[in-house]
């Protein structure tokens, strides 16, 4: 075989090897970049991924693969070698299978851990306890069942009683729908994103304690317990709109209690029968025998517990009501309240509202 033929064969072999190398490199490149893509681009759920202090990037890659957040831990490691990446911060992250390797690395570098992230949450006054359960669940990613289990856990409730001067075993009455109804102060709060249900509840209760502390001297000399006062405040909250009306209305309720009248509050009946709208009550609703229903004959004094989370102005009215001569009240369709001393005054007020197209019902 001539030198020229050998040379041609060598060139062909080299060319074939070169072409194969290009093909292999192309395949490896495709495989490499495919493994940088999200595990599931359509995934909606997130995974709480914990980076423990002291973990190196190799360990983090392995744990990401175990959590099904990346396709291949070896490719992840190679990508880190090929790119300048900063330190990965320890902490708990919300990551998703829909995130690419590049996006995951960016999150780990930024250090946006749940421990550092905060949420601003507003709880509205006048809402019943199921609203609080739903709000906490939807904001912090818990199920409503999880929240419900915590706020009804007897051990947790007894600990709250032990830790808070204004909470007593009155909340454990068997007839109460929700033990902590009325004890969560409605306001705007900032929480850690990974706050536990217990932490959230304790924070709202602590705020109630702070607000009540201002009136502790008045509470100490009152014939009513804090539970009674919060129950009164919750009724006032739902029956009246303005702070002025609330002060007067609380005086009306206390007049009725002093003279052993029934309180006759529609909003307690609505709570008793679990209806949101007190204007939709039926005759049978009003007559139901229930520890909350002050329109029936079973409750002569205050209902068994609060029926909503009252605002500060309603709490103020319950603790320091107006001294008034009134025993009757009725609201118009705009929420303005008209007071009366006698039943005839009350009937006259109703007549005037109907005549002036202000009657609510």
Secondary structure, 3 states (H helix, E strand, C coil): CCHHHHHHHHHHHHHHHHHHHHHHHHHHHHHHHHCCCCCCCCCCCCEEEEECCCCCHHHHHHHHHHCCCCCCHHHHHHHHHHCCCCCCCCEEEEECCCCCHHHHHHHHHHCCCCCCCEEEEECCCCCCHHHHHHHHHHHHCCCHHHHHHHHCCHHHHHHHHHHCCCCCHHHHCCCCCCCCCCCCCCCEEEEECCCCHHHHHHHHHHHHHHHHHCCHHHHHHCCCCHHHHHHHHHHHHHHCCCHHHHHHHHHHHHHHHHCCCCCCCHHHHHHHCCCCCHHHCCHHHHHCCCCCCCCCCCCCCCCCCCCCCCCHHHHHHHHCCCCCCCCEEEEECCCCEEEECCHHHHHHHHHHHHHCCCECC
